[in-house]
């Protein structure tokens, strides 16, 4: 494992810097995005990769996922994960929360305790035939993750196979997910199966990845034409995540989310619901007619009726998770 690669003929390696977002206004969250769903068509089945730092009460409040797998790796602190099909789970360093959202599930990830929670969240696309399956969530405790240990290198095999060790989880799209720790001066050679694409994300430290010198917050994209190897050499103690998978040759439709919530008014005459992730809708239960109440509402957050059924309060959030609350009447008019 620590030997030099004989001949690396990777078809493509490209270094990019992850985008760091400012701290949320209330000081509870900041994030660094390696890539998002805007590049899903090029990186399919890799849909999104985000590094988060959160302090209570910050986090991702209840929201819908559908048609992909969510992999949460906790690096530090405590994170509570909940989903509609299971109990609240408290995760600590080294734990993994793996959610196969299938036909749709509501879930949340929130910081817990006094310190700062630090995590990585990866989204992996589901093959078309799996998108309507029953959702399920699995907690993998740190001690259950297989380790491959060599001088100066520890590889935690989250999913897939590495050096004969099978991962603790199985990705529906055939992805391999490795959590890698390198001491300064250590080197590691990763085999890459023929025709696969992937990324190396540097969470901490400095190292050479192929021909690139990468630092914390850098991501190196790679793809292989033949069975290949990628060599990593740590200039400093480094922590990185490696993900690779066969390309998924299927159309990618982002934000095609079904009506995830249906909220009747207290008087029972109307129903508020989300259409995809794009609009807040209202349905008159008498006439069976629906209309947009808040066009272009792209927030993953929620709403609530007033006790007299005349108003709806809804939340918006920007890319930095700054949240505002708005009020609109049942005809879509703001006071």
C-alpha positions as CSV (number, residue, x, y, z in Angstrom):
1,X,0.0,0.0,0.0
2,X,2.9,2.4,0.7
3,X,4.7,1.5,-2.5
4,X,5.0,3.9,-5.4
5,X,2.5,3.5,-8.2
6,X,4.1,1.7,-11.1
7,X,2.6,3.8,-13.8
8,X,-0.2,6.3,-13.2
9,X,-2.1,7.0,-16.4
10,X,-5.1,8.7,-14.9
11,X,-7.1,10.2,-17.8
12,X,-7.8,13.4,-15.9
13,X,-6.8,15.1,-12.6
14,X,-7.9,18.6,-11.8
15,X,-7.4,20.7,-8.7
16,X,-10.1,23.1,-7.5
17,X,-10.7,25.1,-4.3
18,X,-13.8,24.4,-2.3
19,X,-16.0,27.5,-1.8
20,X,-16.0,28.8,1.8
21,X,-19.2,30.5,2.9
22,X,-19.3,33.1,5.6
23,X,-20.5,32.3,9.1
24,X,-24.2,32.4,9.5
25,X,-25.5,35.7,11.0
26,X,-26.3,34.0,14.3
27,X,-22.8,32.5,14.5
28,X,-24.1,28.9,14.5
29,X,-23.0,27.6,11.1
30,X,-20.3,27.9,8.4
31,X,-19.6,25.6,5.5
32,X,-17.2,24.8,2.7
33,X,-18.6,23.3,-0.5
34,X,-16.4,21.1,-2.7
35,X,-19.1,20.7,-5.3
36,X,-22.9,20.9,-5.5
37,X,-25.8,19.7,-7.5
38,X,-25.2,22.2,-10.2
39,X,-22.5,19.8,-11.4
40,X,-24.5,16.7,-11.0
41,X,-24.7,15.9,-14.7
42,X,-20.9,15.9,-15.0
43,X,-20.1,14.1,-11.7
44,X,-23.1,11.6,-11.6
45,X,-23.4,9.7,-9.2
46,X,-21.5,12.2,-7.1
47,X,-24.1,14.9,-6.4
48,X,-22.8,17.1,-3.6
49,X,-19.9,17.3,-1.1
50,X,-20.0,19.8,1.8
51,X,-18.0,20.3,5.0
52,X,-19.9,21.8,7.9
53,X,-19.1,23.4,11.2
54,X,-22.1,23.9,13.5
55,X,-22.8,25.1,17.0
56,X,-26.1,24.4,18.8
57,X,-28.8,25.4,18.0
58,X,-27.5,25.4,14.5
59,X,-27.9,22.7,11.9
60,X,-30.1,21.5,9.1
61,X,-33.7,21.6,10.3
62,X,-36.1,19.0,9.0
63,X,-36.1,18.8,5.2
64,X,-36.9,16.4,2.4
65,X,-34.4,14.1,0.6
66,X,-35.5,11.9,-2.3
67,X,-33.7,9.7,-4.9
68,X,-30.2,9.7,-3.4
69,X,-28.1,8.5,-0.6
70,X,-26.9,10.9,2.1
71,X,-23.6,10.0,3.8
72,X,-22.7,12.0,7.0
73,X,-19.2,11.5,8.4
74,X,-18.8,13.1,11.8
75,X,-15.2,14.4,12.4
76,X,-15.7,16.2,15.7
77,X,-18.3,17.2,18.3
78,X,-21.8,15.8,18.4
79,X,-24.5,15.7,15.7
80,X,-28.1,14.5,16.2
81,X,-29.6,12.9,13.1
82,X,-33.3,12.2,12.8
83,X,-35.5,10.9,10.0
84,X,-39.2,10.1,9.6
85,X,-38.6,6.4,9.7
86,X,-36.5,6.0,12.8
87,X,-35.5,7.4,16.2
88,X,-33.2,10.4,16.9
89,X,-29.6,9.2,16.8
90,X,-26.7,11.0,18.5
91,X,-23.4,10.8,16.5
92,X,-19.9,11.5,17.7
93,X,-16.4,11.5,16.1
94,X,-15.9,8.7,13.6
95,X,-19.6,7.8,13.4
96,X,-21.4,7.6,10.1
97,X,-25.1,8.2,9.3
98,X,-26.1,6.6,6.0
99,X,-29.6,7.4,4.6
100,X,-31.0,5.8,1.5
101,X,-33.8,8.3,0.8
102,X,-35.5,6.2,-1.8
103,X,-39.0,7.6,-2.6
104,X,-38.6,10.3,0.0
105,X,-37.8,10.9,3.7
106,X,-37.8,13.9,6.0
107,X,-34.7,14.2,8.1
108,X,-32.5,16.7,10.0
109,X,-29.0,17.1,11.3
110,X,-28.4,19.4,14.2
111,X,-25.4,20.3,16.4
112,X,-25.6,19.1,20.0
113,X,-23.7,19.9,23.2
114,X,-21.5,22.9,24.0
115,X,-18.7,22.4,21.4
116,X,-18.6,22.8,17.7
117,X,-19.8,19.9,15.5
118,X,-17.7,19.2,12.4
119,X,-18.9,16.9,9.7
120,X,-18.8,16.0,6.0
121,X,-21.9,15.3,4.0
122,X,-21.8,13.5,0.7
123,X,-24.8,12.9,-1.6
124,X,-24.7,9.9,-3.9
125,X,-27.3,9.4,-6.7
126,X,-29.5,6.3,-6.6
127,X,-30.0,4.2,-9.8
128,X,-33.4,4.8,-11.4
129,X,-34.8,1.5,-10.2
130,X,-34.0,2.3,-6.6
131,X,-35.6,5.8,-6.5
132,X,-39.0,4.5,-5.4
133,X,-37.7,2.1,-2.8
134,X,-38.7,2.4,0.9
135,X,-36.3,4.8,2.6
136,X,-33.9,3.5,5.3
137,X,-31.3,5.0,7.6
138,X,-28.3,3.2,9.2
139,X,-26.0,4.4,11.9
140,X,-22.5,3.0,11.7
141,X,-20.5,3.6,14.9
142,X,-16.8,4.4,14.6
143,X,-15.7,1.1,16.0
144,X,-17.7,-0.8,13.3
145,X,-15.8,0.9,10.5
146,X,-13.1,-1.4,9.1
147,X,-9.5,-0.1,9.2
148,X,-6.5,-0.6,7.0
149,X,-3.4,0.4,8.9
150,X,0.1,0.8,7.5
151,X,3.1,2.9,8.5
152,X,2.0,6.5,8.6
153,X,-1.5,5.8,7.1
154,X,-4.9,4.8,8.5
155,X,-7.7,4.2,6.0
156,X,-11.3,3.9,7.3
157,X,-13.3,1.9,4.7
158,X,-16.8,3.5,4.9
159,X,-18.1,1.9,1.7
160,X,-16.6,-0.2,-1.1
161,X,-13.4,-2.2,-1.0
162,X,-9.8,-1.2,-0.1
163,X,-6.9,-3.6,0.3
164,X,-9.2,-6.6,0.8
165,X,-11.4,-4.9,3.4
166,X,-15.0,-4.4,2.6
167,X,-16.7,-1.2,3.8
168,X,-19.2,-0.9,6.6
169,X,-21.9,0.3,4.1
170,X,-22.8,-0.6,0.6
171,X,-23.5,2.3,-1.8
172,X,-26.3,1.5,-4.3
173,X,-24.3,3.2,-7.1
174,X,-21.2,1.2,-6.3
175,X,-19.2,4.1,-4.8
176,X,-16.2,3.6,-2.6
177,X,-15.9,6.0,0.3
178,X,-12.6,6.2,2.3
179,X,-11.7,8.4,5.3
180,X,-7.9,8.7,5.2
181,X,-5.4,10.0,7.8
182,X,-1.8,10.4,6.8
183,X,1.2,11.4,9.0
184,X,3.7,13.9,7.6
185,X,6.0,12.1,5.1
186,X,3.7,9.1,4.6
187,X,2.6,8.0,1.2
188,X,-0.4,6.0,0.0
189,X,-1.3,4.5,-3.3
190,X,-5.0,4.2,-4.2
191,X,-6.1,1.9,-7.0
192,X,-8.8,3.2,-9.2
193,X,-11.0,0.8,-11.2
194,X,-11.3,1.1,-14.9
195,X,-13.6,3.9,-16.1
196,X,-14.3,5.3,-12.7
197,X,-14.5,9.0,-11.6
198,X,-13.9,10.4,-8.2
199,X,-12.6,13.1,-5.9
200,X,-10.0,13.5,-3.2
201,X,-11.1,16.2,-0.7
202,X,-8.5,17.6,1.7
203,X,-10.1,18.4,5.1
204,X,-6.8,19.1,6.8
205,X,-3.1,19.4,6.1
206,X,-1.0,19.5,2.9
207,X,-0.1,16.7,0.4
208,X,0.7,15.9,-3.1
209,X,-2.1,14.2,-5.0
210,X,-0.8,13.0,-8.4
211,X,0.9,16.0,-9.8
212,X,-1.0,18.5,-7.6
213,X,0.0,20.1,-4.3
214,X,-3.2,20.3,-2.3
215,X,-4.1,22.1,0.9
216,X,-7.1,22.1,3.3
217,X,-10.2,23.0,1.3
218,X,-8.9,21.7,-2.0
219,X,-10.5,19.0,-4.0
220,X,-8.8,17.0,-6.8
221,X,-11.1,15.4,-9.4
222,X,-9.9,12.4,-11.2
223,X,-11.1,9.8,-13.7
224,X,-9.5,6.7,-15.1
225,X,-9.5,5.2,-18.6
226,X,-7.9,1.9,-17.5
227,X,-7.3,0.4,-14.1
228,X,-5.1,3.0,-12.5
229,X,-3.4,4.2,-9.3
230,X,-3.3,7.6,-7.6
231,X,-0.4,8.4,-5.3
232,X,-0.8,10.5,-2.2
233,X,2.3,12.0,-0.4
234,X,1.7,14.0,2.8
235,X,3.9,17.1,3.4
236,X,2.0,17.6,6.7
237,X,-0.3,15.5,8.8
238,X,-3.4,15.3,6.5
239,X,-7.0,14.2,6.7
240,X,-8.9,13.6,3.5
241,X,-11.9,11.8,2.1
242,X,-11.7,9.8,-1.2
243,X,-14.8,9.0,-3.2
244,X,-14.9,7.2,-6.5
245,X,-17.6,5.3,-8.4
246,X,-18.5,4.1,-11.9
247,X,-20.2,6.9,-13.9
248,X,-24.0,6.8,-13.8
249,X,-25.3,7.1,-17.3
250,X,-28.8,8.3,-16.4
251,X,-30.5,11.7,-16.6
252,X,-30.1,13.8,-13.5
253,X,-33.1,15.9,-12.4
254,X,-32.3,18.1,-9.4
255,X,-35.0,19.2,-7.0
256,X,-37.6,16.8,-8.4
257,X,-39.1,16.3,-4.9
258,X,-42.7,15.2,-4.3
259,X,-45.0,17.0,-2.0
260,X,-43.1,16.3,1.2
261,X,-45.5,18.0,3.6
262,X,-49.2,18.7,3.5
263,X,-50.4,21.0,6.3
264,X,-54.2,21.6,6.7
265,X,-55.4,25.0,8.0
266,X,-56.9,24.9,11.5
267,X,-60.4,25.5,10.0
268,X,-59.9,22.5,7.7
269,X,-60.7,24.4,4.5
270,X,-57.3,24.7,2.9
271,X,-54.1,22.7,2.6
272,X,-50.6,24.2,2.3
273,X,-47.9,22.1,0.6
274,X,-44.6,22.4,-1.1
275,X,-44.3,21.7,-4.9
276,X,-40.9,20.3,-5.5
277,X,-38.5,22.8,-3.8
278,X,-39.7,25.7,-5.9
279,X,-43.1,27.0,-4.6
280,X,-45.3,27.1,-1.5
281,X,-48.7,26.1,-2.7
282,X,-52.2,26.3,-1.3
283,X,-55.1,24.0,-2.1
284,X,-58.8,24.9,-1.5
285,X,-60.3,21.6,-0.2
286,X,-63.8,22.8,-1.3
287,X,-63.1,23.7,-4.9
288,X,-60.0,21.4,-5.3
289,X,-58.2,24.3,-6.9
290,X,-54.6,25.0,-6.1
291,X,-52.3,28.0,-6.7
292,X,-48.9,29.3,-5.9
293,X,-48.8,31.1,-2.6
294,X,-45.1,32.0,-2.6
295,X,-43.6,31.6,-6.1
296,X,-40.0,30.7,-6.3
297,X,-39.7,29.7,-2.7
298,X,-36.6,27.5,-2.7
299,X,-36.0,27.2,1.0
300,X,-35.7,23.8,2.6
301,X,-37.4,25.2,5.8
302,X,-41.0,25.1,6.9
303,X,-44.1,27.1,7.4
304,X,-47.1,27.2,9.8
305,X,-50.7,28.5,9.8
306,X,-52.0,31.1,12.2
307,X,-54.6,29.9,14.6
308,X,-57.4,31.7,12.7
309,X,-56.3,30.2,9.4
310,X,-55.8,33.7,7.8
311,X,-52.0,33.8,7.7
312,X,-49.1,31.6,6.9
313,X,-45.6,32.3,8.4
314,X,-42.8,30.8,6.3
315,X,-39.0,30.8,6.5
316,X,-36.4,31.6,3.9
317,X,-32.7,30.9,4.1
318,X,-29.8,32.1,1.9
319,X,-26.7,30.2,0.9
320,X,-25.1,31.0,4.2
321,X,-28.1,29.7,6.2
322,X,-29.2,33.1,7.3
323,X,-32.9,32.7,8.1
324,X,-35.8,35.2,7.9
325,X,-39.4,34.7,8.7
326,X,-42.2,36.2,6.5
327,X,-45.9,36.3,6.8
328,X,-48.4,36.0,3.9
329,X,-52.2,35.8,4.0
330,X,-54.1,32.9,2.3
331,X,-54.4,35.0,-0.9
332,X,-50.6,35.4,-1.1
333,X,-50.6,39.0,0.1
334,X,-48.0,40.3,2.5
335,X,-49.1,42.7,5.3
